[in-house]
């Protein structure tokens, strides 16, 4: 069994990626603690397989934890982080 996609590893990697992105110079957060669409380089189209609908920051139906404004489930930005797959057995 490969440990490469272990759920805990995915979550930790996602949190690290988000933390690094939010600490990048010049990426100050807008009011409300969210980044503007421009800062996040948000687009209304997916980037390959990456889209808001499968990002861990997406809040259905049209919001995001880290980017302000109306967010499409088919959109994308550079803060995209893969939503962890739930463990069907309940073990991590
Ligand atoms: S890709 Fe993720 S972080 Fe970026 S706007 Fe969509 S839900 Fe938010």
Backbone and ligand atoms as CSV (ligand in chain L), in Angstrom:
chain,resi,resn,atom,element,x,y,z
A,1,UNK,N,N,0.844,-1.188,0.000
A,1,UNK,CA,C,0.000,0.000,0.000
A,1,UNK,C,C,0.882,1.242,0.000
A,2,UNK,N,N,0.563,2.173,-0.842
A,2,UNK,CA,C,1.330,3.396,-0.926
A,2,UNK,C,C,0.889,4.375,0.161
A,3,UNK,N,N,1.852,5.026,0.785
A,3,UNK,CA,C,1.513,6.049,1.786
A,3,UNK,C,C,1.469,7.424,1.138
A,4,UNK,N,N,1.648,7.463,-0.178
A,4,UNK,CA,C,1.748,8.735,-0.875
A,4,UNK,C,C,0.470,9.556,-0.770
A,5,UNK,N,N,-0.681,8.938,-0.758
A,5,UNK,CA,C,-1.951,9.656,-0.723
A,5,UNK,C,C,-2.681,9.441,0.588
A,6,UNK,N,N,-1.966,9.158,1.653
A,6,UNK,CA,C,-2.582,8.968,2.952
A,6,UNK,C,C,-3.342,10.231,3.324
A,7,UNK,N,N,-4.607,10.098,3.760
A,7,UNK,CA,C,-5.436,11.278,4.056
A,7,UNK,C,C,-4.779,12.271,5.009
A,8,UNK,N,N,-4.140,11.792,6.061
A,8,UNK,CA,C,-3.518,12.720,7.007
A,8,UNK,C,C,-2.402,13.507,6.325
A,9,UNK,N,N,-1.660,12.813,5.467
A,9,UNK,CA,C,-0.580,13.468,4.737
A,9,UNK,C,C,-1.147,14.532,3.791
A,10,UNK,N,N,-2.272,14.229,3.153
A,10,UNK,CA,C,-2.900,15.181,2.235
A,10,UNK,C,C,-3.354,16.414,3.003
A,11,UNK,N,N,-3.971,16.206,4.163
A,11,UNK,CA,C,-4.457,17.342,4.957
A,11,UNK,C,C,-3.289,18.212,5.402
A,12,UNK,N,N,-2.230,17.597,5.905
A,12,UNK,CA,C,-1.077,18.369,6.367
A,12,UNK,C,C,-0.443,19.133,5.210
A,13,UNK,N,N,-0.342,18.489,4.066
A,13,UNK,CA,C,0.234,19.151,2.898
A,13,UNK,C,C,-0.643,20.326,2.476
A,14,UNK,N,N,-1.950,20.148,2.547
A,14,UNK,CA,C,-2.883,21.202,2.164
A,14,UNK,C,C,-2.773,22.394,3.098
A,15,UNK,N,N,-2.716,22.113,4.387
A,15,UNK,CA,C,-2.609,23.202,5.357
A,15,UNK,C,C,-1.300,23.961,5.173
A,16,UNK,N,N,-0.229,23.252,4.919
A,16,UNK,CA,C,1.066,23.888,4.710
A,16,UNK,C,C,1.031,24.753,3.456
A,17,UNK,N,N,0.446,24.240,2.384
A,17,UNK,CA,C,0.367,24.991,1.135
A,17,UNK,C,C,-0.438,26.261,1.318
A,18,UNK,N,N,-1.543,26.169,2.022
A,18,UNK,CA,C,-2.390,27.341,2.253
A,18,UNK,C,C,-1.657,28.356,3.114
A,19,UNK,N,N,-1.020,27.884,4.162
A,19,UNK,CA,C,-0.292,28.784,5.046
A,19,UNK,C,C,0.808,29.520,4.311
A,20,UNK,N,N,1.532,28.819,3.468
A,20,UNK,CA,C,2.605,29.445,2.696
A,20,UNK,C,C,2.044,30.478,1.731
A,21,UNK,N,N,0.934,30.134,1.084
A,21,UNK,CA,C,0.338,31.047,0.111
A,21,UNK,C,C,-0.125,32.330,0.775
A,22,UNK,N,N,-0.695,32.200,1.967
A,22,UNK,CA,C,-1.208,33.376,2.668
A,22,UNK,C,C,-0.092,34.231,3.249
A,23,UNK,N,N,1.103,33.678,3.392
A,23,UNK,CA,C,2.220,34.426,3.956
A,23,UNK,C,C,3.115,35.023,2.879
A,24,UNK,N,N,2.763,34.823,1.615
A,24,UNK,CA,C,3.608,35.337,0.541
A,24,UNK,C,C,3.626,36.858,0.573
A,25,UNK,N,N,4.783,37.469,0.327
A,25,UNK,CA,C,4.862,38.932,0.312
A,25,UNK,C,C,3.904,39.520,-0.710
A,26,UNK,N,N,3.267,40.604,-0.347
A,26,UNK,CA,C,2.385,41.290,-1.270
A,26,UNK,C,C,0.991,40.713,-1.312
A,27,UNK,N,N,0.723,39.700,-0.524
A,27,UNK,CA,C,-0.596,39.080,-0.547
A,27,UNK,C,C,-1.348,39.406,0.736
A,28,UNK,N,N,-1.511,40.683,0.995
A,28,UNK,CA,C,-2.255,41.075,2.187
A,28,UNK,C,C,-3.708,40.685,2.015
A,29,UNK,N,N,-4.341,40.343,3.107
A,29,UNK,CA,C,-5.728,39.908,3.055
A,29,UNK,C,C,-6.662,41.096,3.018
A,30,UNK,N,N,-7.747,40.966,2.292
A,30,UNK,CA,C,-8.763,42.009,2.227
A,30,UNK,C,C,-9.531,42.021,3.538
A,31,UNK,N,N,-10.434,42.974,3.673
A,31,UNK,CA,C,-11.251,43.022,4.873
A,31,UNK,C,C,-12.018,41.728,5.023
A,32,UNK,N,N,-12.186,41.298,6.259
A,32,UNK,CA,C,-12.867,40.039,6.518
A,32,UNK,C,C,-11.917,38.867,6.503
A,33,UNK,N,N,-10.628,39.119,6.321
A,33,UNK,CA,C,-9.636,38.057,6.372
A,33,UNK,C,C,-9.555,37.223,5.117
A,34,UNK,N,N,-10.185,37.674,4.056
A,34,UNK,CA,C,-10.121,36.926,2.802
A,34,UNK,C,C,-9.299,37.696,1.774
A,35,UNK,N,N,-8.758,36.952,0.850
A,35,UNK,CA,C,-7.972,37.531,-0.227
A,35,UNK,C,C,-8.906,37.959,-1.363
A,36,UNK,N,N,-8.533,39.016,-2.070
A,36,UNK,CA,C,-9.352,39.427,-3.222
A,36,UNK,C,C,-9.171,38.419,-4.353
A,37,UNK,N,N,-10.128,38.428,-5.261
A,37,UNK,CA,C,-10.032,37.540,-6.422
A,37,UNK,C,C,-8.785,37.849,-7.242
A,38,UNK,N,N,-8.474,39.135,-7.360
A,38,UNK,CA,C,-7.298,39.521,-8.145
A,38,UNK,C,C,-6.021,38.981,-7.505
A,39,UNK,N,N,-5.913,39.127,-6.190
A,39,UNK,CA,C,-4.718,38.628,-5.502
A,39,UNK,C,C,-4.580,37.119,-5.639
A,40,UNK,N,N,-5.726,36.443,-5.608
A,40,UNK,CA,C,-5.699,34.978,-5.708
A,40,UNK,C,C,-5.640,34.512,-7.159
A,41,UNK,N,N,-5.693,35.464,-8.102
A,41,UNK,CA,C,-5.708,35.150,-9.536
A,41,UNK,C,C,-6.871,34.211,-9.872
A,42,UNK,N,N,-8.020,34.541,-9.277
A,42,UNK,CA,C,-9.224,33.735,-9.500
A,42,UNK,C,C,-9.669,33.824,-10.953
A,43,UNK,N,N,-10.161,32.717,-11.481
A,43,UNK,CA,C,-10.755,32.682,-12.825
A,43,UNK,C,C,-12.034,31.870,-12.759
A,44,UNK,N,N,-12.954,32.139,-13.684
A,44,UNK,CA,C,-14.247,31.452,-13.676
A,44,UNK,C,C,-14.196,30.051,-14.275
A,45,UNK,N,N,-13.067,29.671,-14.817
A,45,UNK,CA,C,-12.932,28.346,-15.425
A,45,UNK,C,C,-11.996,27.475,-14.587
A,46,UNK,N,N,-12.181,26.165,-14.667
A,46,UNK,CA,C,-11.253,25.260,-13.970
A,46,UNK,C,C,-9.868,25.314,-14.597
A,47,UNK,N,N,-8.890,24.808,-13.885
A,47,UNK,CA,C,-7.542,24.665,-14.432
A,47,UNK,C,C,-7.254,23.168,-14.468
A,48,UNK,N,N,-7.497,22.588,-15.615
A,48,UNK,CA,C,-7.373,21.137,-15.720
A,48,UNK,C,C,-8.395,20.474,-14.816
A,49,UNK,N,N,-7.921,19.579,-13.982
A,49,UNK,CA,C,-8.797,18.880,-13.045
A,49,UNK,C,C,-9.061,19.696,-11.780
A,50,UNK,N,N,-8.387,20.818,-11.647
A,50,UNK,CA,C,-8.510,21.625,-10.434
A,50,UNK,C,C,-9.642,22.636,-10.593
A,51,UNK,N,N,-10.577,22.613,-9.660
A,51,UNK,CA,C,-11.663,23.593,-9.661
A,51,UNK,C,C,-12.145,23.776,-8.235
A,52,UNK,N,N,-12.865,24.874,-8.021
A,52,UNK,CA,C,-13.323,25.181,-6.668
A,52,UNK,C,C,-14.142,24.031,-6.075
A,53,UNK,N,N,-14.914,23.361,-6.903
A,53,UNK,CA,C,-15.763,22.282,-6.421
A,53,UNK,C,C,-15.003,21.138,-5.778
A,54,UNK,N,N,-13.718,20.990,-6.114
A,54,UNK,CA,C,-12.932,19.929,-5.471
A,54,UNK,C,C,-11.780,20.509,-4.653
A,55,UNK,N,N,-11.937,21.768,-4.243
A,55,UNK,CA,C,-10.935,22.440,-3.394
A,55,UNK,C,C,-11.401,22.385,-1.935
A,56,UNK,N,N,-10.454,22.198,-1.029
A,56,UNK,CA,C,-10.827,22.084,0.389
A,56,UNK,C,C,-11.343,23.407,0.974
A,57,UNK,N,N,-11.150,24.517,0.267
A,57,UNK,CA,C,-11.601,25.810,0.775
A,57,UNK,C,C,-13.005,26.190,0.319
A,58,UNK,N,N,-13.558,25.413,-0.598
A,58,UNK,CA,C,-14.858,25.773,-1.174
A,58,UNK,C,C,-15.984,25.543,-0.168
A,59,UNK,N,N,-16.912,26.514,-0.126
A,59,UNK,CA,C,-18.106,26.400,0.707
A,59,UNK,C,C,-19.309,26.457,-0.226
A,60,UNK,N,N,-19.963,25.321,-0.426
A,60,UNK,CA,C,-21.117,25.268,-1.319
A,60,UNK,C,C,-22.237,26.158,-0.779
A,61,UNK,N,N,-22.987,26.844,-1.613
A,61,UNK,CA,C,-22.944,26.655,-3.064
A,61,UNK,C,C,-22.021,27.608,-3.802
A,62,UNK,N,N,-21.600,28.735,-3.208
A,62,UNK,CA,C,-20.848,29.717,-4.005
A,62,UNK,C,C,-19.946,30.610,-3.156
A,63,UNK,N,N,-19.237,30.024,-2.213
A,63,UNK,CA,C,-18.372,30.829,-1.364
A,63,UNK,C,C,-17.047,30.099,-1.134
A,64,UNK,N,N,-16.119,30.835,-0.552
A,64,UNK,CA,C,-14.787,30.282,-0.305
A,64,UNK,C,C,-14.287,30.776,1.046
A,65,UNK,N,N,-13.552,29.938,1.750
A,65,UNK,CA,C,-13.021,30.311,3.065
A,65,UNK,C,C,-11.921,31.357,2.965
A,66,UNK,N,N,-11.210,31.435,1.835
A,66,UNK,CA,C,-10.028,32.287,1.765
A,66,UNK,C,C,-10.063,33.353,0.673
A,67,UNK,N,N,-11.044,33.275,-0.236
A,67,UNK,CA,C,-11.166,34.271,-1.307
A,67,UNK,C,C,-12.540,34.919,-1.199
A,68,UNK,N,N,-12.563,36.247,-1.294
A,68,UNK,CA,C,-13.817,36.971,-1.123
A,68,UNK,C,C,-14.675,36.926,-2.393
A,69,UNK,N,N,-15.962,37.178,-2.202
A,69,UNK,CA,C,-16.868,37.311,-3.333
A,69,UNK,C,C,-17.603,36.031,-3.678
A,70,UNK,N,N,-18.343,36.124,-4.772
A,70,UNK,CA,C,-19.124,34.998,-5.272
A,70,UNK,C,C,-18.186,34.047,-6.019
A,71,UNK,N,N,-18.153,32.805,-5.603
A,71,UNK,CA,C,-17.198,31.832,-6.145
A,71,UNK,C,C,-17.962,30.722,-6.870
A,72,UNK,N,N,-17.577,30.476,-8.101
A,72,UNK,CA,C,-18.205,29.407,-8.890
A,72,UNK,C,C,-17.568,28.057,-8.551
A,73,UNK,N,N,-18.391,27.016,-8.502
A,73,UNK,CA,C,-17.827,25.684,-8.252
A,73,UNK,C,C,-16.918,25.244,-9.394
A,74,UNK,N,N,-17.038,25.908,-10.553
A,74,UNK,CA,C,-16.173,25.588,-11.701
A,74,UNK,C,C,-14.998,26.553,-11.817
A,75,UNK,N,N,-14.852,27.467,-10.845
A,75,UNK,CA,C,-13.744,28.410,-10.884
A,75,UNK,C,C,-12.452,27.788,-10.387
A,76,UNK,N,N,-11.426,28.623,-10.308
A,76,UNK,CA,C,-10.108,28.164,-9.827
A,76,UNK,C,C,-9.305,29.385,-9.400
A,77,UNK,N,N,-8.404,29.206,-8.448
A,77,UNK,CA,C,-7.412,30.238,-8.127
A,77,UNK,C,C,-6.143,29.544,-7.680
A,78,UNK,N,N,-5.104,30.350,-7.467
A,78,UNK,CA,C,-3.806,29.741,-7.149
A,78,UNK,C,C,-3.722,29.207,-5.720
A,79,UNK,N,N,-4.766,29.422,-4.927
A,79,UNK,CA,C,-4.778,28.859,-3.574
A,79,UNK,C,C,-5.464,27.502,-3.533
A,80,UNK,N,N,-5.778,26.969,-4.698
A,80,UNK,CA,C,-6.460,25.674,-4.772
A,80,UNK,C,C,-5.679,24.603,-4.011
A,81,UNK,N,N,-6.409,23.852,-3.201
A,81,UNK,CA,C,-5.835,22.708,-2.476
A,81,UNK,C,C,-6.830,21.561,-2.578
A,82,UNK,N,N,-6.357,20.421,-2.996
A,82,UNK,CA,C,-7.236,19.272,-3.186
A,82,UNK,C,C,-7.996,18.950,-1.907
A,83,UNK,N,N,-9.298,18.777,-2.066
A,83,UNK,CA,C,-10.139,18.382,-0.935
A,83,UNK,C,C,-9.780,16.953,-0.554
A,84,UNK,N,N,-9.468,16.708,0.719
A,84,UNK,CA,C,-9.108,15.345,1.132
A,84,UNK,C,C,-10.254,14.372,0.885
A,85,UNK,N,N,-9.901,13.181,0.484
A,85,UNK,CA,C,-10.891,12.135,0.287
A,85,UNK,C,C,-11.223,11.534,1.643
A,86,UNK,N,N,-12.526,11.423,1.917
A,86,UNK,CA,C,-12.925,10.829,3.201
A,86,UNK,C,C,-12.523,9.381,3.250
A,87,UNK,N,N,-12.049,8.966,4.404
A,87,UNK,CA,C,-11.627,7.592,4.615
A,87,UNK,C,C,-12.868,6.737,4.882
A,88,UNK,N,N,-13.231,5.834,3.957
A,88,UNK,CA,C,-14.463,5.058,4.138
A,88,UNK,C,C,-14.417,4.116,5.334
A,89,UNK,N,N,-13.218,3.785,5.795
A,89,UNK,CA,C,-13.084,2.867,6.922
A,89,UNK,C,C,-13.084,3.653,8.232
A,90,UNK,N,N,-12.785,4.957,8.159
A,90,UNK,CA,C,-12.766,5.770,9.351
A,90,UNK,C,C,-11.441,5.751,10.076
A,91,UNK,N,N,-10.417,5.188,9.437
A,91,UNK,CA,C,-9.088,5.149,10.043
A,91,UNK,C,C,-8.190,6.107,9.279
A,92,UNK,N,N,-7.372,6.818,10.005
A,92,UNK,CA,C,-6.400,7.703,9.362
A,92,UNK,C,C,-5.009,7.313,9.758
L,1,LIG,S1,S,-9.791,27.303,-5.859
L,1,LIG,FE1,FE,-10.228,26.969,-3.694
L,1,LIG,S2,S,-9.232,28.675,-2.659
L,1,LIG,FE2,FE,-9.429,29.264,-4.811
L,1,LIG,S3,S,-11.384,30.369,-4.956
L,1,LIG,FE3,FE,-11.784,28.231,-5.438
L,1,LIG,S4,S,-12.450,27.333,-3.468
L,1,LIG,FE4,FE,-11.374,29.246,-3.009
